[in-house]
Amino acid sequence: MTRSRTTDDVSELLAELQGDRTLTKFAEDLRVSKAYLSMVMSGNKPPSEKLLKRAGIRRTIKINYEVFPGAKKGD
């Protein structure tokens, strides 16, 4: 089973997928600009859904429930 990754891990995932390709070649393969891919990989811009899909990365959402402070509790 693969571990969950956070938004901060996107650049790591992209670097793994990049392999030994240059940034220029990787951007061409993903059909995005080199400047945009560089900003995403450096954490300066969030990845678009289109980029994630082209890279084969799926965004998942985990929902947590918690009792908020001051909630009325039973006697």
VEXFI-214851 format. One line per 3 residues: their letters; for each residue z, x, y of N, C-alpha, C. Coordinates in pm, 1 decimal, always signed. Layout:
# VEXFI-214851
A) Z,X,Y,Z,X,Y,Z,X,Y | ... $
This chain:
# VEXFI-214851
MTR) +0.0,+84.3,-118.3,+0.0,+0.0,+0.0,+0.0,+88.8,+124.6 | -81.5,+52.8,+221.7,-91.0,+129.6,+345.4,+21.7,+89.8,+440.1 | +71.5,+186.2,+512.8,+178.7,+155.3,+606.8,+122.4,+84.4,+729.0 $
SRT) +206.2,+7.0,+793.0,+165.3,-62.0,+915.3,+147.7,+40.2,+1026.5 | +52.5,+16.2,+1110.7,+26.7,+105.2,+1223.6,+43.9,+26.8,+1352.9 | +79.7,+95.4,+1458.6,+97.1,+31.1,+1589.1,-19.7,+67.5,+1679.5 $
TDD) -20.1,+9.3,+1797.6,-124.4,+40.5,+1895.4,-128.4,+189.8,+1922.4 | -12.9,+252.5,+1923.8,-7.1,+396.6,+1948.7,-77.2,+476.8,+1839.7 | -94.0,+417.8,+1722.4,-156.6,+487.3,+1610.9,-309.1,+476.3,+1609.7 $
VSE) -365.7,+396.8,+1700.1,-510.8,+376.4,+1699.3,-583.7,+508.7,+1715.9 | -537.6,+592.5,+1805.9,-605.5,+720.7,+1825.6,-598.5,+805.5,+1698.8 | -486.9,+797.8,+1627.8,-473.5,+870.6,+1501.0,-571.0,+816.2,+1396.7 $
LLA) -580.9,+684.2,+1388.2,-675.3,+622.8,+1294.3,-818.5,+662.5,+1327.9 | -852.1,+657.9,+1456.5,-987.4,+695.3,+1497.7,-1015.4,+842.3,+1467.6 | -917.1,+927.5,+1489.0,-934.5,+1070.0,+1459.0,-958.7,+1091.3,+1309.7 $
ELQ) -888.3,+1015.3,+1226.0,-910.5,+1023.5,+1081.1,-1052.4,+981.1,+1046.9 | -1098.2,+873.4,+1110.1,-1233.0,+823.9,+1083.8,-1340.1,+918.0,+1139.6 | -1308.6,+985.0,+1248.6,-1403.8,+1076.9,+1310.6,-1437.3,+1191.8,+1217.4 $
GDR) -1335.8,+1240.0,+1146.0,-1358.3,+1351.5,+1054.9,-1408.0,+1472.8,+1130.3 | -1515.6,+1533.1,+1078.9,-1567.8,+1653.9,+1142.7,-1682.0,+1625.0,+1240.6 | -1707.5,+1497.3,+1267.7,-1810.4,+1461.5,+1365.3,-1764.4,+1497.1,+1506.1 $
TLT) -1858.2,+1533.5,+1589.8,-1824.4,+1556.2,+1729.7,-1793.4,+1420.9,+1794.4 | -1726.4,+1424.6,+1908.4,-1696.5,+1301.0,+1979.8,-1826.1,+1229.4,+2017.9 | -1926.3,+1306.6,+2056.7,-2055.5,+1248.0,+2092.8,-2117.1,+1174.9,+1975.0 $
KFA) -2118.0,+1237.8,+1858.1,-2176.7,+1176.4,+1737.9,-2096.0,+1055.0,+1695.0 | -1963.5,+1065.3,+1701.0,-1876.7,+954.8,+1662.1,-1899.5,+835.6,+1754.3 | -1909.4,+860.3,+1883.5,-1935.7,+753.0,+1980.4,-2072.0,+688.9,+1953.2 $
EDL) -2171.9,+770.0,+1924.2,-2304.0,+716.2,+1890.4,-2296.7,+628.1,+1766.9 | -2225.5,+674.7,+1665.3,-2212.6,+598.7,+1540.4,-2142.6,+464.2,+1563.4 | -2047.4,+462.2,+1657.5,-1973.8,+338.9,+1688.4,-2044.0,+255.8,+1795.9 $
RVS) -2151.5,+309.2,+1851.2,-2229.3,+242.3,+1956.0,-2143.4,+211.7,+2079.3 | -2066.4,+312.0,+2121.5,-1988.0,+305.0,+2245.1,-2013.1,+433.3,+2322.7 | -1975.0,+432.6,+2449.7,-1994.7,+554.3,+2528.2,-1890.8,+659.4,+2489.4 $
KAY) -1930.8,+783.1,+2505.7,-1840.1,+894.5,+2476.8,-1718.1,+888.0,+2567.9 | -1738.3,+852.9,+2695.4,-1627.0,+844.5,+2790.8,-1526.3,+737.7,+2748.9 | -1577.2,+620.7,+2708.1,-1489.0,+511.4,+2665.3,-1410.2,+552.3,+2540.7 $
LSM) -1479.3,+608.3,+2442.5,-1411.6,+649.2,+2318.9,-1307.0,+755.1,+2347.8 | -1337.1,+846.1,+2437.2,-1241.1,+949.5,+2475.2,-1116.1,+888.0,+2537.4 | -1135.2,+788.2,+2624.4,-1019.9,+722.1,+2687.6,-934.2,+649.0,+2584.3 $
VMS) -998.8,+584.6,+2488.3,-924.0,+513.4,+2383.3,-848.3,+613.9,+2297.0 | -916.5,+719.4,+2256.6,-854.0,+817.1,+2167.0,-741.5,+895.3,+2234.9 | -745.3,+904.1,+2366.8,-637.5,+974.2,+2437.8,-524.9,+879.3,+2477.9 $
GNK) -541.0,+749.5,+2445.5,-436.8,+651.9,+2474.8,-439.6,+598.8,+2616.9 | -545.4,+628.8,+2691.2,-554.5,+584.2,+2830.1,-617.9,+446.8,+2846.2 | -674.1,+393.5,+2738.1,-738.2,+262.8,+2742.9,-717.0,+196.0,+2607.2 $
PPS) -687.7,+67.0,+2606.7,-671.2,-0.9,+2478.1,-807.1,-22.1,+2410.6 | -811.4,-22.0,+2279.6,-939.4,-42.1,+2211.2,-982.8,-188.3,+2217.4 | -1111.1,-210.5,+2231.6,-1163.9,-346.6,+2230.0,-1174.7,-394.3,+2085.6 $
EKL) -1181.5,-524.8,+2068.9,-1200.6,-580.5,+1934.3,-1332.5,-531.5,+1875.6 | -1433.2,-519.0,+1961.8,-1565.1,-473.6,+1915.9,-1556.3,-330.5,+1860.5 | -1485.8,-243.5,+1931.6,-1469.8,-105.7,+1884.2,-1394.5,-103.7,+1751.6 $
LKR) -1284.4,-178.2,+1744.4,-1206.6,-180.8,+1620.6,-1292.0,-228.3,+1503.9 | -1369.2,-334.3,+1526.6,-1454.0,-387.8,+1419.8,-1557.9,-285.3,+1376.5 | -1622.2,-220.6,+1472.8,-1724.3,-120.8,+1440.0,-1665.4,-2.0,+1365.1 $
AGI) -1538.5,+29.2,+1393.9,-1471.1,+140.9,+1326.5,-1412.6,+99.1,+1191.9 | -1411.6,-32.4,+1165.0,-1355.0,-80.2,+1038.9,-1203.9,-91.9,+1043.6 | -1149.8,-110.7,+1164.0,-1005.5,-125.7,+1182.0,-976.2,-271.6,+1213.6 $
RRT) -879.0,-327.2,+1145.2,-842.2,-466.6,+1169.1,-707.9,-471.2,+1240.6 | -701.8,-552.4,+1347.0,-575.8,-572.2,+1419.5,-499.7,-683.1,+1347.1 | -375.4,-657.8,+1316.0,-291.3,-759.2,+1252.5,-171.0,-785.6,+1341.8 $
IKI) -115.7,-900.7,+1325.8,-0.7,-939.3,+1406.6,+113.3,-975.7,+1312.6 | +229.3,-921.4,+1339.1,+348.4,-951.2,+1261.8,+439.9,-1035.1,+1350.2 | +481.2,-1147.3,+1299.8,+568.2,-1235.9,+1376.5,+711.0,-1222.0,+1325.9 $
NYE) +801.7,-1202.3,+1419.2,+944.3,-1193.4,+1387.8,+1017.4,-1308.2,+1455.7 | +1122.6,-1354.4,+1393.2,+1206.5,-1458.5,+1451.3,+1346.4,-1402.6,+1467.5 | +1409.0,-1436.6,+1578.9,+1546.2,-1394.5,+1604.1,+1616.2,-1498.2,+1690.2 $
VFP) +1746.1,-1501.6,+1678.4,+1826.0,-1591.5,+1761.6,+1847.0,-1523.0,+1894.7 | +1813.5,-1591.8,+2003.8,+1827.1,-1530.2,+2134.5,+1970.5,-1541.6,+2182.6 | +2014.6,-1448.9,+2268.4,+2150.6,-1450.7,+2319.4,+2181.0,-1584.4,+2387.8 $
GAK) +2297.1,-1637.8,+2362.3,+2340.0,-1762.0,+2424.0,+2295.0,-1887.2,+2350.1 | +2228.4,-1868.0,+2235.1,+2185.3,-1985.9,+2159.4,+2307.4,-2059.4,+2106.3 | +2300.7,-2190.9,+2106.4,+2411.8,-2272.4,+2058.9,+2417.9,-2263.3,+1907.0 $
KGD) +2534.8,-2226.5,+1858.3,+2555.1,-2213.6,+1713.5,+2646.3,-2326.2,+1666.9 | +2628.7,-2362.7,+1540.8,+2711.4,-2468.8,+1482.2,+2857.5,-2428.8,+1470.5 | +2943.3,-2532.1,+1461.8,+3088.2,-2506.1,+1451.4,+3127.7,-2462.1,+1315.0 $
